[in-house]
Amino acid sequence: MTFDGKKIAGTTQDSFTIAGKNEETIMKSNNGVKQIDNFGVDASFSINAFVMKGTEAGWMNVSDVMSACIINTGMNFVLTFGGTGTNDAKVTGVAKFVSFSINSDSENYADMTVELQVQGTPVVTHS
């Protein structure tokens, strides 16, 4: 997964969710039977990563991620499933940061959790 062409350093787990936006209606013309109308999608990301202070070009370290969360103007993302084969799915769009947290204790490496909300409808294609 990349944001504005950069990967988040130290990523240990990420998840991507697409959920339909639904509205329940009951109309006389449907004889009182509930109908569910779909009027779009909500999509979001959750990323867990070790806190990395220094990184190479093409990677976002903890400072870069925190700065992006504060600015929060939206970042172009590319999420690929599998690899670069012709039948591998790819999702693109713009995402904004919803939350950022760092967790640490005296015995383990510090880690961070980042939550992002996709703006508009994500685009699904094949590589």
C-alpha positions in Angstrom: 0.0 0.0 0.0 1.4 3.4 -0.9 0.3 7.0 0.0 1.4 9.6 -2.5 3.9 7.0 -3.8 5.4 6.2 -0.3 5.0 3.1 1.9 4.6 3.3 5.7 7.8 1.9 7.2 7.5 -1.0 9.6 4.0 -2.0 8.6 3.1 -5.3 10.3 -0.6 -5.4 9.4 -3.1 -3.5 7.3 -6.8 -3.9 6.5 -9.1 -2.4 3.9 -12.9 -2.4 4.3 -15.6 -1.5 1.8 -19.1 -1.3 3.1 -22.3 -0.3 1.3 -24.2 2.8 2.4 -27.7 1.5 2.9 -31.0 3.2 3.8 -34.1 1.2 4.9 -37.4 2.5 3.5 -41.0 1.4 3.9 -43.3 2.6 1.2 -47.0 2.1 0.6 -46.3 1.0 -3.0 -44.2 -1.9 -1.5 -47.2 -3.0 0.7 -45.3 -2.1 3.8 -42.4 -4.4 3.1 -39.0 -3.0 4.0 -36.7 -2.2 1.2 -33.0 -1.5 1.4 -31.6 1.0 -1.0 -27.9 1.2 -1.6 -26.6 4.8 -2.2 -22.8 4.4 -2.3 -19.9 3.0 -0.3 -17.8 3.8 2.7 -14.2 2.6 2.5 -11.5 2.7 5.2 -8.0 1.5 6.1 -6.4 0.5 9.3 -2.6 0.2 9.5 -0.4 -1.2 12.3 3.3 -0.6 12.1 6.4 -0.4 14.3 7.5 3.1 15.0 10.4 3.8 12.6 12.4 7.0 13.1 14.7 6.8 10.1 13.9 5.5 6.7 15.0 5.5 3.1 13.5 7.4 0.2 10.1 6.1 -0.8 9.1 5.3 2.8 7.2 7.3 5.5 8.6 7.2 9.0 6.7 8.1 12.2 7.4 11.8 11.7 6.1 11.7 8.1 2.9 9.9 9.2 2.2 12.3 12.1 2.8 15.3 9.7 0.4 13.8 7.1 -2.2 13.3 9.9 -1.9 16.9 11.0 -2.0 18.4 7.5 -4.7 15.9 6.5 -5.5 17.3 3.0 -5.9 13.8 1.6 -3.3 11.5 0.0 -3.5 9.4 -3.2 -3.4 5.7 -2.3 -2.6 2.6 -4.3 -3.4 -0.8 -2.7 -2.4 -3.9 -4.6 -3.5 -7.5 -3.9 -1.1 -10.2 -4.8 1.5 -8.6 -6.9 1.9 -7.1 -10.4 0.3 -9.9 -12.4 -2.4 -9.0 -15.0 -5.2 -10.4 -12.9 -4.1 -8.9 -9.6 -6.6 -6.4 -8.2 -5.6 -2.8 -7.5 -7.6 -0.2 -5.6 -6.9 3.5 -6.0 -8.4 6.7 -4.6 -7.9 9.5 -2.1 -7.8 8.9 1.7 -7.8 11.2 4.7 -6.4 10.4 8.2 -9.0 9.8 10.9 -6.8 8.9 13.8 -3.2 8.1 14.8 -2.0 6.5 18.0 1.4 5.3 19.4 1.5 2.4 21.9 4.6 1.5 23.9 5.6 -0.3 27.0 8.9 -1.1 28.7 9.3 -4.5 27.2 8.4 -4.2 23.5 9.0 -2.1 20.4 6.7 0.9 20.1 4.0 0.5 17.5 1.5 2.9 15.9 -2.0 2.5 14.5 -3.3 4.7 11.7 -6.9 4.9 10.6 -7.9 6.4 7.2 -11.2 7.1 5.5 -11.4 7.0 1.7 -12.9 10.1 0.2 -15.4 9.4 -2.6 -15.6 6.0 -4.2 -12.4 3.9 -4.5 -11.6 2.6 -8.0 -10.9 -1.1 -8.5 -8.9 -2.2 -11.5 -6.5 -5.0 -12.5 -2.7 -4.5 -12.6 
